[in-house]
């Protein structure tokens, strides 16, 4: 039996449910009610400011880590989710559009034999992710990340050589991370911040894609452009239209990515209309 009463409602509360307040002890129900009554604070771009850990960024990192472990222990995990403009499935070449989820799922895979691949991507995600999550709010942030991941795959379709590189598989969160880099550049400039640091970061990482073998610079560039465009829509939307833009901008960009992909396939005769 509990002999401690909540200072707000007067009901007895057990030791596990007691919460220390500025004055006395409160029960969990009163603590939750008080939290709901607090005014919502927003950032300069209209994102809801959340106290505590960056949940979305941590979840994305967790998904990548879990997927990487599955790559190591499940022989077919990587081939099931990787991306290439033209895939070889059971000896038969198919267009990636026939399995469109691969445009996204490849961003949650990494090279199983190169541990630094996932390490560097997760460090980069942790470096820029929490700031964008806090500035844009969770919904717009996760939308931007996922759209940038898809944009990276589309970049491989648009920019890779149809004769030499379309059959090369790509994995990694780099396209999505470059999308966050592009978003940081746009948003920092919109808010009057110093963009020299992020410009140097983007320049170095883009250059590495051209001088190092086995790096899909096309996916990096595709993610960068996608993230920058979507961030520009978020950052420069009039305050009264932010909710509408948060819905219409990803839809419009998604349609543009699909159309560009279809036209590219059609241009070499892979698809016909």
N, C-alpha and C positions, 0 to 999 in steps of 0.2 A: 504494500500500500504506500502511495506517495503522500508525503506531508508538505510538498512544495507546490505552491499555487502560482499560476501565471499572473504577472502584474498587470496584464491588459484585460484578460477575460475572467480571471479569477478561478479558472478550472484547475484541478490538480494535474500535475504533469510528472511523468516518470523520469528517472535520471537520464535515460537514453534520449528522451525528447526535449530535455531542457536546453534552452539557448540563452547564453549570457547576453543581456542587453545593457544599454547605458544605465538604466535604472532597473535593478532586480533581474528576475528570470522571466523569459517568455516561452510559450509553447511553440511547437513547429507551425501550427496553423496560424498563429498571430504573426510569426516571423514572415510566412509566405504572403499573408494579407498585406503587411506593411511594405514588402518588396513590390507587390503589384501596384500599390498606391504611389510609389515614387514616380516622378515625371521622367519620361523617356528623354535621354540626352542623345543628340545627334552630332555627327562630325560636320565639317565644312561642306562635304559633298552629300550630306543627307543620310549617311549610314548610321544605323543604330549602334551606339557605343556600348559594348559589352565588357563588363569587368571580368577579370580572371583570365584563364588560359585561352589561346586562339584555337578553339575546338575544331574548326574546319581544317586548318593547316595541319594540326596533329592527326586528324582523321585521314587526310590525304597521305601523310607520311606513313601512318600505320598500314593503310591499304597497300602501299607500294612495298613495304617491308614484308607483309604477309604474302603478297603475290610473289616476291622474290624467293621466299622460303619454299613456296609451292613449286617454283621453277626448279629448285634444287632437288626436291623429293618426288615430284610427279613428272615423269618423263614427257608427257604430252602437253603439259600446261603452257609452255612457251609457244609451241606451234599452234595451239588452239586459239590464241589471242593476239599473236603478233600481226604486223601490217606489212603489206607490200602492194604496190599498185596492181600487179598481176601475181597471184598466188599459185603455188603448185600444191594442189590438194590431192593426195592419193595418186600422184603421177599425172593429174589433169590440171592444166592451167585454167584458172578462173579469174575474172575481174573482181577486185576488192569490193565493188558495189554489191556483189551477190552476197557478201557477208559484211554488211555496213558497220556492224558493231566494232569491227577491227580498227576503224578510224579512231576510236576512242580507247579501246582496251589496251592497245599497244603502249599507251602512256603509263600504264601501271606495271609494265614489264621492264626488266633491265638485263644486260648481258650476264648470264650466269657465271661465265668464266672471268669476269672483270668486276671485282667487288668495288673498285673505285668508281665505277660508273654510277651505281646507286648512291654511294656515299657522297659524291660531289653534287648530284642532283638534289638529294635530300638536304644537304647543307645550303644550297642555293635557295631551295624552297623555304627553308626556315629563315633564311636571311631576309627575304622580301615578303613572304606570305603574311606574317602577322600584321605588318603595317598596312597592307592592302585590305586584309580582312577587317581591320578596325576602321579604316577610312571609308571603304565602300559599303560595309555591312556584309553579313554572311551570305545572303542570297545573291547579291551581285558579284561577290567575290568568287563563289563556287561556280557561278555561271561563266565568268570570265576564264577561270582555270580550265573548265571542261571544253569551252569553245576554242581556247588556244590549243588544247591537246588535239582536237579535231583539225584545227587549222594547220597544225604541224604535219599531220598525215596528208592533208590536201596539198600542202607545199611540196611533198614528195611526189605527188601526181603531176603538179603543174611544172615543177622545175627540174625534176630528174629526167634523164634521157630515156625515152621510151625503148630504145634498142639496147642500152647498156645497163641501166639502173632500175628499171621497173620491176625486175624480178628479185631485187635485193631486199631482204627483210629488214625492217626497222623496229626497234624497241626503245623505250626510255621516256622519261618525263621531261626531256629537254625542250620539246616543242611547247609544252605547257609552261615550263619555267621561263622560257624566252618570252612567252606571252605576258607573264608577270613582270619581266624586265621592261617590256614595252609599255605596260600599264604604269609602272613606276615612273618612267620617263615622262609620259603624258600628264599624269596626275601631279608630279612634282612641279612641272612647268606651270600647270594650271593654278597651283597654290602658291606660286612665287618662290619655290625652293631652288636650291643649287642643284642643277642637273649634271654637272661635270662628272661626278663620281659614277652615276649610273651610265652615262655615255661611255666612259672608259671601260666599265664592266661589260657593256654590250659589245663594244668594239673588240676587246680582247677575246671574248668568247666566240664571236663571229669569225674572227681571224683564225682561231684554232680549228674551226670547222673546215677551213679551206686548206690548211697546211698539214693537218693530221689525217691519216688514212682511217677509214672505218667510221668517220663521223658524218652524220646526215645533216649537212649544212642546210639542205633544202627544208627539212622539218624545222630547224631552228628559225630560219627566215619566215616560214609560213606561220609559226606560232607567234613570232615577234610582231608581224603585221596584224594578225588577227587580234592579239591582245591590245595592241596600240589603238586600233580602230574602235574596239568595243569600249576601252577605257575613255577614249575621246568622247564617245556618245554619253557615257555616264558623267564625265567631268564637266562637259559644257552644256548639259541639259538644263533648261530653266528650272528653278526650284519647284515651280508648280507642276511641271511635267515630268519630274524624275521617275515616278512610279510607272507612267506610261512608257517612257523611254526604256526603263529597265525591262519591259516586256517586248516592245517592238524592236529595239536594236538587236538583241540576240536572234530574234526570228528573221529579221532582214539579212543579217550577216550569215545566218545559217543557210538561207535560200541562196545567197550569193556563192557560198562555198559549194553547195550542191550543183548549181548551174555551171560554175567554173569547172568542176570535176567532170560533169557530163560532157561538156563541150570539148574538153581535152581528150577524153576517151574517144569521142566521135571524130575528132580531127585526125586520128590515126587509124580509123576504121574499126576500132574495138567495139564500139556501139553504133547503132544506126537509129534514126528517128523516123 
